[in-house]
């Protein structure tokens, strides 16, 4: 039996990555604007599906602090 490991994110984890509030993610969930599903009554996001969604929506996650290029 082959077990496929998928990276699942919680609302809090994805909100931190996208640098938005969990409330914003819940709004997207209820509007069905972001791919997600429930596990044991909690929302989960598949990392690879979110990456595809970001490309499709032309959405770029902000760079972590300290990695911005300096403007001259």
C-alpha positions as CSV (number, residue, x, y, z in Angstrom):
1,X,0.0,0.0,0.0
2,X,1.4,3.4,-1.0
3,X,0.7,6.3,1.4
4,X,0.7,9.7,-0.2
5,X,1.7,12.5,2.1
6,X,0.0,15.8,1.5
7,X,0.7,19.0,3.4
8,X,-2.5,20.3,5.0
9,X,-2.8,23.8,6.4
10,X,-5.1,25.1,9.0
11,X,-6.8,28.5,8.7
12,X,-4.3,30.0,11.1
13,X,-1.3,28.6,9.1
14,X,-2.6,29.8,5.8
15,X,-3.5,33.2,7.1
16,X,0.0,33.6,8.4
17,X,1.5,32.5,5.1
18,X,-0.8,34.9,3.1
19,X,-0.4,37.6,5.7
20,X,-4.1,38.1,6.1
21,X,-6.4,37.7,9.1
22,X,-8.2,34.4,9.8
23,X,-11.4,36.4,9.4
24,X,-10.5,37.2,5.8
25,X,-9.9,33.5,5.1
26,X,-13.3,32.6,6.7
27,X,-14.9,35.2,4.4
28,X,-13.3,33.6,1.3
29,X,-14.4,30.2,2.5
30,X,-18.0,31.2,2.9
31,X,-18.0,32.9,-0.5
32,X,-16.5,29.7,-2.0
33,X,-13.6,31.8,-3.4
34,X,-10.8,29.6,-2.0
35,X,-10.4,25.8,-2.3
36,X,-10.8,24.1,1.1
37,X,-12.6,21.2,2.8
38,X,-13.5,20.2,6.3
39,X,-11.8,17.6,8.5
40,X,-13.5,16.9,11.8
41,X,-15.4,20.1,11.5
42,X,-12.3,22.2,10.9
43,X,-11.3,23.8,7.6
44,X,-8.2,22.5,5.9
45,X,-6.3,23.6,2.8
46,X,-4.1,21.4,0.6
47,X,-0.8,23.1,0.0
48,X,-0.5,22.1,-3.7
49,X,-4.1,23.2,-4.4
50,X,-3.5,26.5,-2.7
51,X,-0.4,27.0,-4.9
52,X,-2.4,26.3,-8.0
53,X,-5.2,28.7,-6.8
54,X,-2.7,31.4,-6.2
55,X,-1.3,31.0,-9.7
56,X,-4.7,31.0,-11.3
57,X,-5.8,34.1,-9.3
58,X,-2.4,35.8,-10.0
59,X,-2.0,36.1,-6.3
60,X,1.5,36.6,-4.8
61,X,2.1,35.9,-1.2
62,X,4.1,38.7,0.4
63,X,7.8,38.1,1.0
64,X,8.8,37.5,4.6
65,X,10.2,40.5,6.5
66,X,13.8,41.2,5.7
67,X,13.7,39.7,2.2
68,X,12.5,42.8,0.3
69,X,14.9,44.2,-2.2
70,X,16.2,47.7,-1.4
71,X,15.2,50.4,-3.8
72,X,18.0,52.7,-5.0
